[in-house]
Amino acid sequence: MPVSTQLLVGARIYSSVAPDATSMAVTDGVVSWVGDDRAARALHPGAEVVDLDGAFVAPAFVDTHVHVTALGLNIVGLDLVDAGSLRECLDRLSSFAHTHPDAVIWGHGWDESNWADGGPPTTAQLDEAAPGRAVYLSRIDSHSAVCSTALRRLVPSLAAAVGYSPDSPLVSEAHHAARAVARSLLTADQRSAARSAALDAIAARGVVGVHECGGPDISGLDDFRELLSTAHGVEIRGYWGEAVADAGEARELLQSTGAHALGGDLFIDGSIGSHTAWLGEPYADLGDCTGNGYLGVEEIANHVRACTVAGIQAGFHAIGDAAVAAAIDAFALVADELGGPAVAALGHRLEHAEMISGEDTARMAAWGVIASVQPAFDALWGGTSGLYARRLGTERALTLNPFAKAASAGVSLAFGSDAPVTEVEPWAMLRAAVHHRAPGSGISPRAAFAAATRGAWRAGGVRDGLAGTLNPGAPASYAVWNVDELVVDAPKDSVQRWSTDPRSRVPALPRLDDDAPTPVLLRSVHRGNVVYG
């Protein structure tokens, strides 16, 4: 086949090998050259030339933690994320029920923590808003849900399940059982439409790759397999959250599911908002409750050992300090048995890791365990007066999501949204990481950008040093943005670390101040193929 080269000129290219580059050549889906316009035209006389008129060209984003179909159901269905009150939540449900005669009303995103007119919706209130309908409404963290009587009647032995309540939100096993039944009522066409809507929306945010975190209690195997076989320009890496006991079982599960790795939302615990994150000390607002622990150290170690021996990346969902400590203790057992290098070679992951101690970050770094984290959690619920402070008390709340300490200890960070828990908005995500609501926990714009690009590729098992960059030899996966000002900044909590002078040879990024305009996407390209714009 003939070699095809496209030459981007008149741009501002984010490349560490040529920080002042204005041109980039792409040959057969690979970055083949970066430099200035004049040399570009001379070296590529037969190339297709695209003048970008000063646009900013940067590596495209990869989101390391998403739930694609659930995100799509929010886009095409009942979105409760910004419902400002209980009354508004119920009114939205009533209106949706009148216009959508589907077998199940699937909604997501209510958050009672800031409602002035009451707590979570009740079963009786759902029955009144949507009489006779099967209704499943998950909380914003997806770790609890309110369900109508019609749906509850379809769930076998629901009243005997752990986490059951007759009128309040379902949690733990009761929630998983109800979610599975609600999911089974969605048609194949509904799931397909949701996936397409989600992937289109993701591409329209400058994201060209996602890590789908599926599992038996989340998306179900049918949806997971359908997603991995979906033809779309956005690249999908599948993580299946189901524990195994030995290497043979791990290989068999990987093959049968079609997954790329056995981790993601393999739950050690739940979430802080639903009081199901596993804590060492009780919640500040719920008596002696310390949340839920779904896996113990031995079970976690068995999974890590099995995956390590099988050569498969493993991972876990761990939010509370007790859950994170259990995971780290399990990694320690396997590292002692198989050796630290064997564990580190697989790049195992912890998802969220919100309540991680300084000692545990050092151990994570030693074994190459990657922290797949969500900066938007801090923006939504952090600080001295947010949800975390109410659930945990201010002192504990200000220790959550210690990005700077983790990075300083040598932990590799990878950023994701956990969509639909938070929106797929990469620049807002970076802003949240830089302007952390706990003093001393924010990181530099450059480090944040790396965690959403190079770090995200690394978290997905790509360790060639090129993916997530625009250096020669890298995949031509990039986004073109309309941006006014580019700067080089240090974290807000530290001294200036890099000069803003162009002679410093440090590539610049859009301003991430709270009052800075958000870059506008013009085009997303993955491996040389346009996926948006």
C-alpha positions as CSV (number, residue, x, y, z in Angstrom):
1,M,0.0,0.0,0.0
2,P,1.2,3.5,-0.7
3,V,2.5,5.6,2.2
4,S,0.1,8.4,3.2
5,T,1.4,11.5,5.0
6,Q,-0.7,14.3,6.4
7,L,1.0,17.5,7.5
8,L,-0.5,19.7,10.2
9,V,0.9,23.3,10.0
10,G,0.1,26.6,11.7
11,A,-0.5,24.9,15.0
12,R,0.8,24.8,18.6
13,I,2.0,21.2,19.1
14,Y,2.3,19.8,22.6
15,S,5.4,17.7,22.3
16,S,8.3,17.2,24.8
17,V,10.9,16.7,22.0
18,A,9.9,20.0,20.3
19,P,8.0,22.2,22.8
20,D,7.9,25.1,20.3
21,A,6.7,23.0,17.3
22,T,4.1,24.4,15.0
23,S,3.9,21.4,12.6
24,M,3.4,17.7,12.9
25,A,3.6,15.0,10.2
26,V,1.4,11.9,10.5
27,T,2.2,8.9,8.3
28,D,-0.1,5.9,8.3
29,G,-1.5,6.6,11.7
30,V,1.8,7.3,13.4
31,V,3.5,10.6,14.3
32,S,6.5,10.7,12.0
33,W,7.9,14.2,12.6
34,V,7.4,17.4,14.7
35,G,9.0,20.8,14.1
36,D,8.5,24.2,12.5
37,D,6.4,24.9,9.5
38,R,9.2,25.8,7.1
39,A,11.1,22.6,7.7
40,A,7.9,20.6,7.6
41,R,7.0,21.8,4.1
42,A,10.5,21.2,2.8
43,L,10.8,17.7,4.2
44,H,7.3,16.6,3.1
45,P,6.7,18.0,-0.3
46,G,4.0,15.6,-1.3
47,A,2.0,15.5,1.9
48,E,-1.6,16.6,2.4
49,V,-1.3,20.0,4.2
50,V,-3.9,21.0,6.9
51,D,-3.5,24.5,8.2
52,L,-4.8,24.7,11.7
53,D,-4.7,28.5,12.1
54,G,-3.1,28.6,15.5
55,A,-5.1,25.7,17.1
56,F,-3.6,23.7,20.0
57,V,-2.7,20.1,19.2
58,A,-2.2,17.8,22.1
59,P,-2.3,14.0,22.9
60,A,-5.9,12.9,23.1
61,F,-7.3,11.9,26.5
62,V,-7.9,8.3,27.7
63,D,-10.5,7.8,30.5
64,T,-9.4,4.9,32.8
65,H,-12.7,4.3,34.5
66,V,-16.1,4.4,32.7
67,H,-19.4,2.5,32.5
68,V,-20.3,3.2,28.9
69,T,-23.8,1.8,28.7
70,A,-24.8,3.4,32.0
71,L,-23.5,6.7,30.8
72,G,-25.5,6.3,27.6
73,L,-28.6,5.5,29.5
74,N,-28.2,8.8,31.3
75,I,-27.8,10.6,28.0
76,V,-30.8,9.1,26.3
77,G,-32.9,8.4,29.4
78,L,-33.7,9.8,32.9
79,D,-30.8,11.9,34.1
80,L,-31.1,13.0,37.7
81,V,-27.5,14.3,38.2
82,D,-28.5,18.0,38.6
83,A,-31.9,17.5,40.3
84,G,-31.7,20.2,43.0
85,S,-34.4,18.8,45.3
86,L,-36.4,15.7,46.1
87,R,-39.4,17.3,44.5
88,E,-37.5,18.0,41.3
89,C,-36.3,14.4,41.3
90,L,-39.8,13.0,41.6
91,D,-41.2,15.4,39.1
92,R,-38.6,14.3,36.5
93,L,-39.5,10.7,37.1
94,S,-43.3,11.4,36.7
95,S,-42.7,13.3,33.4
96,F,-40.4,10.6,32.1
97,A,-42.9,7.9,33.0
98,H,-45.6,9.6,31.0
99,T,-43.6,9.6,27.8
100,H,-41.6,6.4,28.0
101,P,-43.6,3.1,28.2
102,D,-40.5,1.0,28.5
103,A,-40.4,-2.2,30.6
104,V,-38.2,-0.4,33.2
105,I,-37.5,3.2,34.0
106,W,-33.8,3.4,34.5
107,G,-32.6,6.6,36.1
108,H,-29.3,7.7,37.7
109,G,-27.6,10.5,39.5
110,W,-29.8,11.7,42.4
111,D,-27.8,13.1,45.3
112,E,-29.7,13.9,48.5
113,S,-26.7,15.4,50.3
114,N,-27.6,18.9,49.4
115,W,-31.4,18.7,49.2
116,A,-33.3,21.0,51.5
117,D,-36.6,19.1,51.3
118,G,-35.8,15.7,52.5
119,G,-33.6,12.6,52.2
120,P,-33.5,10.0,49.4
121,P,-36.7,9.1,47.5
122,T,-38.7,6.3,49.1
123,T,-40.4,3.3,47.5
124,A,-43.8,4.9,48.2
125,Q,-42.8,8.1,46.5
126,L,-41.7,6.3,43.4
127,D,-44.9,4.3,43.3
128,E,-46.9,7.6,43.5
129,A,-44.8,9.3,40.8
130,A,-44.9,6.3,38.4
131,P,-47.8,4.1,39.4
132,G,-47.4,0.4,38.6
133,R,-44.0,0.9,36.8
134,A,-40.8,-0.9,37.4
135,V,-38.4,2.0,38.5
136,Y,-34.7,1.7,39.2
137,L,-33.0,5.0,40.3
138,S,-29.3,4.7,41.3
139,R,-27.7,7.2,43.6
140,I,-24.9,9.3,42.0
141,D,-22.2,7.0,43.3
142,S,-24.0,3.9,41.9
143,H,-23.7,2.0,45.2
144,S,-27.3,2.3,46.2
145,A,-30.6,2.7,44.5
146,V,-34.3,3.3,45.2
147,C,-36.7,0.9,43.5
148,S,-40.4,0.8,43.1
149,T,-42.7,-1.9,44.4
150,A,-43.2,-3.2,40.9
151,L,-39.5,-3.8,40.4
152,R,-39.0,-5.2,43.9
153,R,-41.6,-7.8,43.3
154,L,-39.5,-9.2,40.4
155,V,-36.4,-9.7,42.5
156,P,-36.3,-13.2,44.1
157,S,-35.8,-13.3,47.8
158,L,-35.1,-9.6,48.0
159,A,-36.3,-9.1,51.5
160,A,-33.7,-11.7,52.7
161,A,-30.7,-10.1,51.0
162,V,-28.1,-8.1,52.9
163,G,-28.7,-4.4,52.5
164,Y,-32.5,-4.7,52.1
165,S,-34.9,-2.0,53.3
166,P,-38.6,-1.9,52.5
167,D,-38.8,1.8,51.8
168,S,-35.3,3.2,51.8
169,P,-32.5,2.8,49.2
170,L,-31.1,-0.7,48.7
171,V,-27.4,-1.3,49.2
172,S,-25.0,-4.2,49.0
173,E,-26.4,-7.6,47.9
174,A,-30.0,-6.3,47.8
175,H,-28.9,-3.5,45.4
176,H,-26.9,-5.8,43.2
177,A,-29.9,-8.2,42.9
178,A,-32.3,-5.4,42.0
179,R,-29.9,-3.8,39.5
180,A,-29.5,-7.2,37.8
181,V,-33.3,-7.5,37.4
182,A,-33.6,-3.9,36.2
183,R,-30.8,-4.5,33.7
184,S,-32.5,-7.6,32.3
185,L,-35.6,-5.5,31.5
186,L,-33.5,-3.3,29.1
187,T,-33.8,-4.4,25.5
188,A,-30.9,-4.9,23.2
189,D,-31.9,-1.9,21.2
190,Q,-31.9,0.3,24.3
191,R,-28.4,-0.9,25.3
192,S,-27.1,-0.4,21.7
193,A,-28.6,3.2,21.5
194,A,-27.1,4.0,24.9
195,R,-23.6,2.7,23.9
196,S,-23.6,4.7,20.7
197,A,-24.7,7.9,22.5
198,A,-22.1,7.5,25.1
199,L,-19.2,6.7,22.8
200,D,-20.1,9.7,20.6
201,A,-20.2,12.0,23.6
202,I,-16.9,10.6,24.8
203,A,-15.2,11.3,21.4
204,A,-16.7,14.8,21.5
205,R,-14.7,15.5,24.7
206,G,-11.3,14.8,23.1
207,V,-11.2,11.2,24.6
208,V,-10.2,8.5,22.2
209,G,-9.8,5.5,24.6
210,V,-11.8,4.3,27.6
211,H,-11.4,1.5,30.2
212,E,-14.8,-0.1,30.7
213,C,-15.1,-1.4,34.3
214,G,-17.7,-4.1,34.0
215,G,-18.6,-7.0,36.2
216,P,-21.5,-9.3,37.2
217,D,-22.9,-6.7,39.6
218,I,-22.5,-3.7,37.3
219,S,-23.1,-4.2,33.6
220,G,-23.6,-7.9,33.2
221,L,-21.7,-10.2,30.8
222,D,-24.1,-9.7,27.8
223,D,-23.6,-5.9,27.8
224,F,-19.9,-6.2,28.4
225,R,-19.4,-8.5,25.4
226,E,-21.7,-6.3,23.3
227,L,-19.6,-3.3,24.2
228,L,-16.3,-4.9,23.4
229,S,-17.6,-5.9,19.9
230,T,-19.0,-2.4,19.2
231,A,-17.5,-0.8,16.1
232,H,-16.6,2.8,17.0
233,G,-13.5,5.0,16.7
234,V,-13.1,5.2,20.5
235,E,-10.8,2.4,21.6
236,I,-12.3,0.2,24.5
237,R,-10.3,-1.8,26.9
238,G,-12.4,-4.1,29.1
239,Y,-11.9,-4.8,32.8
240,W,-14.0,-7.5,34.3
241,G,-14.5,-7.4,38.1
242,E,-14.8,-11.0,39.2
243,A,-12.5,-12.7,41.7
244,V,-10.6,-15.9,40.8
245,A,-8.7,-18.4,43.0
246,D,-5.9,-19.7,40.7
247,A,-4.1,-19.0,37.4
248,G,-6.1,-21.5,35.4
249,E,-9.4,-19.9,36.5
250,A,-8.0,-16.5,35.6
251,R,-7.1,-17.5,32.1
252,E,-10.4,-19.2,31.6
253,L,-12.4,-16.1,32.8
254,L,-10.3,-13.7,30.7
255,Q,-11.1,-15.9,27.6
256,S,-14.8,-16.4,28.3
257,T,-15.5,-12.8,29.0
258,G,-13.3,-11.3,26.3
259,A,-11.8,-8.9,28.9
260,H,-8.4,-7.4,28.6
261,A,-7.8,-7.6,32.4
262,L,-9.5,-8.9,35.6
263,G,-10.1,-5.9,37.7
264,G,-11.7,-2.5,37.6
265,D,-14.8,-2.6,39.8
266,L,-13.9,-5.8,41.6
267,F,-15.4,-4.5,44.8
268,I,-13.5,-4.6,48.1
269,D,-16.0,-2.0,49.4
270,G,-18.6,0.5,48.3
271,S,-18.8,4.3,48.5
272,I,-18.7,7.0,51.1
273,G,-21.9,8.7,50.0
274,S,-23.9,5.4,50.5
275,H,-22.1,4.7,53.7
276,T,-20.7,1.5,52.2
277,A,-17.0,2.4,51.9
278,W,-15.1,0.2,54.4
279,L,-13.6,2.4,57.1
280,G,-11.2,1.8,60.0
281,E,-13.2,4.1,62.2
282,P,-17.0,4.7,62.1
283,Y,-18.7,7.3,59.9
284,A,-19.2,10.6,61.7
285,D,-22.9,10.7,60.8
286,L,-24.1,7.1,61.2
287,G,-23.4,5.8,64.7
288,D,-20.9,2.9,64.8
289,C,-21.2,2.1,61.1
290,T,-17.9,1.3,59.4
291,G,-19.3,0.4,55.9
292,N,-19.0,-2.9,54.1
293,G,-16.0,-5.1,53.3
294,Y,-16.8,-7.4,50.4
295,L,-13.4,-9.1,50.1
296,G,-10.9,-10.0,52.8
297,V,-7.1,-10.0,52.5
298,E,-6.9,-13.7,51.7
299,E,-9.4,-13.4,48.8
300,I,-7.7,-10.3,47.4
301,A,-4.3,-12.0,47.6
302,N,-5.6,-15.1,45.9
303,H,-6.8,-13.0,43.0
304,V,-3.6,-11.0,42.7
305,R,-1.5,-14.2,42.9
306,A,-3.6,-16.0,40.3
307,C,-3.5,-13.0,37.8
308,T,0.3,-12.5,38.4
309,V,1.1,-16.1,37.7
310,A,-1.2,-16.0,34.6
311,G,0.4,-12.8,33.4
312,I,-2.9,-10.9,33.6
313,Q,-3.4,-7.4,35.0
314,A,-5.5,-7.3,38.2
315,G,-7.3,-4.6,40.0
316,F,-9.8,-3.7,42.7
317,H,-12.3,-1.0,43.7
318,A,-11.1,0.3,47.1
319,I,-12.3,3.6,48.6
320,G,-12.2,3.4,52.4
321,D,-9.0,3.3,54.4
322,A,-9.8,-0.3,55.6
323,A,-10.4,-1.4,52.0
324,V,-7.2,0.2,50.7
325,A,-5.2,-1.3,53.6
326,A,-6.6,-4.8,52.9
327,A,-5.6,-4.4,49.3
328,I,-2.1,-3.3,50.1
329,D,-1.6,-6.1,52.7
330,A,-2.7,-8.6,50.0
331,F,-0.2,-7.2,47.5
332,A,2.5,-7.5,50.2
333,L,1.7,-11.2,50.7
334,V,2.0,-11.9,47.0
335,A,5.1,-9.8,46.6
336,D,6.8,-11.7,49.4
337,E,5.8,-15.0,47.7
338,L,6.4,-14.2,44.0
339,G,8.8,-11.3,44.3
340,G,8.2,-7.6,43.9
341,P,9.4,-7.4,40.3
342,A,6.9,-10.1,39.3
343,V,4.0,-8.1,40.8
344,A,5.3,-4.8,39.4
345,A,5.6,-6.2,35.9
346,L,1.8,-6.5,35.5
347,G,0.9,-2.9,36.5
348,H,-1.9,-4.0,38.8
349,R,-4.4,-1.3,39.7
350,L,-6.4,0.2,42.6
351,E,-9.4,2.1,41.5
352,H,-10.3,5.3,43.5
353,A,-8.0,4.7,46.5
354,E,-9.4,7.7,48.1
355,M,-8.4,7.1,51.7
356,I,-4.8,5.9,51.2
357,S,-2.1,6.5,53.8
358,G,1.4,7.7,53.3
359,E,2.8,4.3,54.2
360,D,0.5,2.6,51.8
361,T,1.5,4.9,48.9
362,A,5.1,3.9,49.4
363,R,4.3,0.2,49.3
364,M,2.1,0.8,46.2
365,A,5.0,2.5,44.4
366,A,7.4,-0.3,45.4
367,W,5.2,-2.9,43.7
368,G,4.2,-0.8,40.7
369,V,0.6,-0.7,41.6
370,I,-1.2,2.1,39.6
371,A,-3.7,4.4,41.2
372,S,-6.7,4.9,38.8
373,V,-8.3,8.0,40.5
374,Q,-11.1,10.5,39.9
375,P,-10.2,14.1,40.6
376,A,-13.8,15.2,40.1
377,F,-14.7,13.4,43.3
378,D,-12.8,16.0,45.3
379,A,-14.3,18.8,43.3
380,L,-17.8,17.5,44.0
381,W,-17.6,16.3,47.5
382,G,-14.3,17.4,49.1
383,G,-13.3,20.4,51.2
384,T,-14.4,21.4,54.7
385,S,-18.1,21.6,54.0
386,G,-18.7,18.9,51.4
387,L,-20.2,15.5,51.5
388,Y,-17.0,13.9,52.7
389,A,-16.7,16.3,55.7
390,R,-20.3,15.4,56.7
391,R,-19.7,11.7,56.3
392,L,-16.3,11.5,57.9
393,G,-15.6,14.7,59.7
394,T,-13.4,17.6,58.4
395,E,-10.1,16.2,59.6
396,R,-10.5,12.9,57.8
397,A,-12.1,14.5,54.8
398,L,-9.1,16.6,54.1
399,T,-6.9,13.6,53.8
400,L,-8.8,12.1,50.9
401,N,-7.4,11.8,47.4
402,P,-3.8,12.8,48.3
403,F,-2.6,13.1,44.7
404,A,0.6,15.1,45.5
405,K,1.7,12.7,48.2
406,A,1.0,9.6,46.1
407,A,2.9,11.1,43.1
408,S,5.8,12.1,45.4
409,A,6.0,8.6,46.7
410,G,6.4,7.3,43.1
411,V,2.9,6.0,42.5
412,S,1.9,6.2,38.9
413,L,-1.4,8.1,38.6
414,A,-4.0,7.6,35.9
415,F,-7.2,9.7,35.7
416,G,-10.7,8.7,34.9
417,S,-14.3,10.0,35.4
418,D,-16.2,6.9,36.6
419,A,-18.9,8.1,34.3
420,P,-21.8,8.4,34.8
421,V,-20.8,9.1,38.4
422,T,-19.1,12.2,37.1
423,E,-19.2,13.7,33.6
424,V,-16.6,13.0,31.0
425,E,-15.1,16.5,31.0
426,P,-11.3,16.1,30.8
427,W,-10.3,19.8,31.3
428,A,-12.6,20.1,34.4
429,M,-11.0,16.9,35.7
430,L,-7.5,18.4,35.3
431,R,-8.6,21.6,36.9
432,A,-9.9,19.6,39.9
433,A,-6.6,17.8,40.2
434,V,-4.6,21.0,40.2
435,H,-7.0,23.0,42.4
436,H,-7.5,20.3,45.0
437,R,-9.8,21.3,47.9
438,A,-7.3,20.0,50.5
439,P,-4.2,22.1,50.9
440,G,-1.1,20.3,49.6
441,S,-2.9,17.6,47.6
442,G,-3.0,19.3,44.2
443,I,-0.5,18.5,41.5
444,S,0.9,20.5,38.6
445,P,-1.0,21.0,35.4
446,R,1.8,19.1,33.6
447,A,1.5,16.1,36.0
448,A,-2.3,16.2,35.7
449,F,-2.2,16.2,31.9
450,A,0.3,13.3,32.0
451,A,-2.0,11.3,34.2
452,A,-4.9,11.7,31.7
453,T,-2.7,10.8,28.7
454,R,0.6,8.9,29.2
455,G,-0.4,7.6,32.6
456,A,-3.7,6.4,31.3
457,W,-2.1,4.5,28.5
458,R,0.3,3.0,31.0
459,A,-2.6,2.0,33.2
460,G,-4.0,0.1,30.2
461,G,-0.8,-1.9,29.8
462,V,0.9,0.2,27.1
463,R,4.4,0.9,28.4
464,D,6.3,1.9,25.2
465,G,7.0,5.4,26.5
466,L,5.4,6.8,23.3
467,A,1.6,6.3,23.7
468,G,0.1,9.5,25.1
469,T,2.7,11.7,23.5
470,L,3.1,13.5,20.2
471,N,6.7,12.4,19.7
472,P,7.9,10.7,16.6
473,G,6.9,7.0,16.7
474,A,3.8,7.6,18.8
475,P,0.3,6.6,17.7
476,A,-1.3,9.7,16.0
477,S,-4.0,9.9,18.7
478,Y,-4.5,13.6,19.3
479,A,-7.1,16.3,19.8
480,V,-7.3,19.7,18.2
481,W,-8.5,22.5,20.5
482,N,-9.4,26.2,20.1
483,V,-7.4,27.8,22.9
484,D,-6.4,31.4,23.5
485,E,-3.6,31.3,26.0
486,L,-1.0,28.6,26.7
487,V,1.0,28.8,29.9
488,V,3.5,26.7,32.0
489,D,2.3,26.7,35.7
490,A,3.4,25.0,38.9
491,P,0.9,23.6,41.4
492,K,-0.9,26.3,43.3
493,D,0.5,25.0,46.6
494,S,4.2,25.1,45.6
495,V,6.8,27.3,44.3
496,Q,7.2,27.8,40.5
497,R,8.9,24.7,39.2
498,W,9.2,25.5,35.5
499,S,9.9,28.8,33.8
500,T,7.2,30.2,31.6
501,D,9.9,31.5,29.3
502,P,9.9,29.7,26.0
503,R,13.6,29.0,26.3
504,S,12.8,26.6,29.2
505,R,11.8,24.1,26.5
506,V,8.7,23.0,28.6
507,P,5.5,22.5,26.5
508,A,2.7,24.8,27.5
509,L,-0.9,23.9,28.3
510,P,-4.2,25.9,28.5
511,R,-4.7,27.8,31.7
512,L,-6.5,25.8,34.3
513,D,-7.5,28.6,36.6
514,D,-11.1,28.6,37.8
515,D,-11.9,31.6,35.6
516,A,-10.1,30.3,32.5
517,P,-12.2,29.5,29.5
518,T,-12.5,25.7,28.7
519,P,-10.8,24.7,25.5
520,V,-13.2,24.0,22.6
521,L,-12.7,20.8,20.8
522,L,-12.4,21.0,17.0
523,R,-11.3,17.4,16.2
524,S,-10.5,14.1,17.8
525,V,-8.2,11.7,16.0
526,H,-7.2,8.2,17.1
527,R,-4.4,6.3,15.3
528,G,-4.8,8.7,12.4
529,N,-8.6,8.3,12.0
530,V,-10.9,11.1,12.8
531,V,-13.4,10.1,15.5
532,Y,-14.9,13.5,16.0
533,G,-15.1,16.7,14.0
